[in-house]
């Protein structure tokens, strides 16, 4: 069970730190997701989008988007008195893929946010994580104007392995967002360790 956001905000020094990457395509809600879960004021590196980004960043379906993450989002969430998750939200544009790769170093897993209006844009992110052999779960972020699909339809559309966790969430809502992290952590706990060489 995830702790109260007011509890555990002061670290003692004997906690187990777990690095989790929050990944997904441009405009999928990663900054909102990290912000809704972090028990500390999240670090954000958002910049106002300029005319120069119009030709680069596809704003189709994102009429309200005026800023974009240019480095990372960072937040912290205590799972218990001993386990603390450090959330690293990666920018989603293709030009930032090397940064996503860098952010995965030392991470135990990743949570991929997806949007049913633009599912195909998740493939590049999932491909990078699979190439890096980083375990991941998928959380489909519900947008107000997005079409609804069943979990089975989404699993098929994203071509996910049978054991890859898939949940539906609203990145603005702390409770449903927790479900994505819970699914990922439970998945990480059940994975068989690699045999020693």
C-alpha positions as CSV (number, residue, x, y, z in Angstrom):
1,X,0.0,0.0,0.0
2,X,1.3,3.4,-0.9
3,X,1.8,5.8,2.0
4,X,0.1,9.0,2.8
5,X,1.9,11.8,0.9
6,X,2.5,13.7,4.2
7,X,4.1,10.7,5.8
8,X,7.7,9.7,5.1
9,X,8.7,13.0,3.6
10,X,11.8,13.1,5.9
11,X,14.3,10.4,5.0
12,X,16.2,8.6,7.7
13,X,19.1,7.3,5.6
14,X,18.3,3.6,5.8
15,X,15.6,3.5,3.1
16,X,15.8,1.4,0.0
17,X,15.8,3.8,-3.0
18,X,14.2,2.5,-6.2
19,X,14.5,4.4,-9.5
20,X,11.5,4.3,-11.8
21,X,11.4,6.0,-15.2
22,X,8.1,7.4,-16.4
23,X,8.2,7.3,-20.2
24,X,5.8,8.0,-23.0
25,X,5.3,10.0,-26.2
26,X,5.0,13.8,-26.4
27,X,1.9,15.2,-24.6
28,X,0.8,11.9,-23.0
29,X,0.8,13.4,-19.4
30,X,4.1,12.4,-17.8
31,X,4.6,15.7,-16.0
32,X,1.0,15.6,-14.7
33,X,1.5,11.9,-13.6
34,X,4.7,12.6,-11.7
35,X,3.2,15.7,-10.1
36,X,0.0,14.0,-9.0
37,X,2.0,11.3,-7.1
38,X,5.1,13.1,-5.7
39,X,5.1,13.7,-2.0
40,X,7.6,16.4,-2.5
41,X,7.3,19.4,-4.8
42,X,8.2,17.9,-8.1
43,X,11.1,19.2,-10.1
44,X,10.0,20.2,-13.6
45,X,12.0,21.3,-16.6
46,X,9.2,22.5,-18.7
47,X,9.8,25.4,-21.2
48,X,7.3,27.4,-23.2
49,X,6.9,26.0,-26.7
50,X,8.1,28.5,-29.3
51,X,7.5,29.0,-33.0
52,X,10.7,27.0,-33.6
53,X,9.1,23.8,-32.2
54,X,5.9,24.0,-34.3
55,X,7.5,22.2,-37.2
56,X,9.2,19.7,-34.8
57,X,6.5,18.9,-32.2
58,X,3.2,17.6,-33.5
59,X,0.5,19.4,-31.6
60,X,-2.3,17.6,-33.4
61,X,-4.9,16.7,-30.7
62,X,-3.1,18.9,-28.1
63,X,-4.6,22.3,-28.5
64,X,-4.0,23.3,-24.9
65,X,-0.3,22.3,-24.8
66,X,1.9,25.4,-24.4
67,X,5.0,23.9,-22.6
68,X,7.1,20.8,-22.9
69,X,9.6,19.0,-20.8
70,X,13.2,19.5,-22.0
71,X,15.2,17.5,-19.5
72,X,13.1,15.5,-17.0
73,X,10.5,15.6,-14.3
74,X,11.5,14.3,-10.8
75,X,9.4,13.3,-7.9
76,X,9.5,11.0,-4.8
77,X,7.0,8.6,-3.4
78,X,7.4,6.5,-0.2
79,X,5.9,3.0,-0.6
80,X,6.6,2.1,3.0
81,X,8.9,3.2,5.8
82,X,11.7,1.4,4.0
83,X,11.0,1.7,0.3
84,X,11.1,5.0,-1.6
85,X,10.4,5.4,-5.3
86,X,12.3,8.1,-7.2
87,X,10.3,9.0,-10.3
88,X,12.1,10.3,-13.4
89,X,9.8,11.5,-16.1
90,X,11.5,11.5,-19.5
91,X,10.6,13.9,-22.4
92,X,8.8,12.1,-25.2
93,X,10.0,13.7,-28.4
94,X,12.1,11.6,-30.8
95,X,15.0,14.1,-30.4
96,X,15.2,13.3,-26.7
97,X,15.5,9.5,-27.1
98,X,19.2,9.6,-26.0
99,X,18.1,11.3,-22.8
100,X,15.5,8.6,-22.2
101,X,18.3,6.0,-22.5
102,X,20.4,8.0,-20.1
103,X,17.6,8.2,-17.5
104,X,17.1,4.4,-17.6
105,X,20.6,3.8,-16.2
106,X,20.2,2.4,-12.7
107,X,16.4,2.1,-13.0
108,X,14.6,-1.1,-11.9
109,X,11.8,-0.5,-14.4
110,X,9.7,1.9,-16.4
111,X,6.1,2.9,-16.5
112,X,5.0,3.8,-20.1
113,X,2.1,6.2,-20.3
114,X,0.0,5.8,-23.5
115,X,-2.9,7.7,-25.0
116,X,-5.7,5.9,-27.0
117,X,-5.9,8.8,-29.4
118,X,-2.2,8.1,-30.5
119,X,-1.4,4.6,-29.5
120,X,1.1,4.1,-32.4
121,X,3.3,6.8,-30.9
122,X,4.0,4.5,-28.0
123,X,5.9,2.0,-30.1
124,X,9.2,3.9,-30.3
125,X,9.3,4.3,-26.5
126,X,8.4,0.6,-25.9
127,X,11.0,-0.4,-28.5
128,X,13.8,1.5,-26.7
129,X,12.9,-0.1,-23.3
130,X,12.8,-3.5,-24.9
131,X,16.2,-2.9,-26.5
132,X,17.6,-1.9,-23.1
133,X,16.0,-5.0,-21.6
134,X,14.3,-2.8,-18.9
135,X,11.1,-4.3,-17.5
136,X,8.0,-2.0,-18.0
137,X,4.3,-1.7,-17.4
138,X,1.9,0.3,-19.4
139,X,-0.7,2.8,-18.0
140,X,-3.2,4.2,-20.5
141,X,-3.9,7.7,-19.5
142,X,-7.6,8.6,-20.0
143,X,-8.2,11.9,-21.7
144,X,-11.7,13.3,-21.7
145,X,-12.0,13.2,-25.5
146,X,-10.2,9.8,-26.0
147,X,-12.0,6.7,-27.3
148,X,-12.5,3.9,-24.8
149,X,-11.2,0.4,-25.5
150,X,-11.1,-2.7,-23.4
151,X,-7.8,-3.8,-21.8
152,X,-7.7,-6.8,-24.2
153,X,-8.1,-4.5,-27.2
154,X,-5.4,-2.2,-25.9
155,X,-3.0,-5.1,-25.2
156,X,-3.5,-6.3,-28.8
157,X,-3.1,-2.9,-30.3
158,X,0.2,-2.3,-28.3
159,X,1.4,-5.9,-29.1
160,X,2.2,-6.5,-25.4
161,X,3.6,-9.7,-24.0
162,X,1.0,-11.6,-22.0
163,X,2.7,-10.9,-18.6
164,X,3.3,-7.1,-19.3
165,X,1.0,-5.2,-16.9
166,X,-1.5,-2.9,-18.4
167,X,-3.8,-0.6,-16.4
168,X,-6.0,2.4,-17.1
169,X,-5.4,5.6,-15.2
170,X,-6.0,9.3,-15.1
171,X,-2.7,11.1,-14.7
172,X,-4.5,13.9,-12.8
173,X,-5.8,11.5,-10.2
174,X,-3.5,10.3,-7.5
175,X,-5.5,7.1,-6.8
176,X,-5.7,5.7,-10.3
177,X,-2.1,6.8,-11.0
178,X,-0.9,4.8,-8.1
179,X,-2.4,1.7,-9.7
180,X,0.1,2.0,-12.6
181,X,3.1,2.1,-10.2
182,X,1.6,-0.7,-8.1
183,X,1.3,-2.9,-11.2
184,X,4.9,-2.1,-12.2
185,X,6.3,-2.8,-8.7
186,X,4.3,-6.1,-8.4
187,X,5.6,-7.1,-11.8
188,X,9.2,-6.3,-10.8
189,X,8.8,-8.4,-7.6
190,X,7.6,-11.5,-9.6
191,X,10.3,-11.4,-12.2
192,X,12.8,-14.2,-12.0
193,X,16.4,-13.0,-11.4
194,X,18.8,-13.6,-14.2
195,X,21.0,-16.6,-13.6
196,X,24.6,-15.7,-12.6
197,X,27.1,-16.2,-15.4
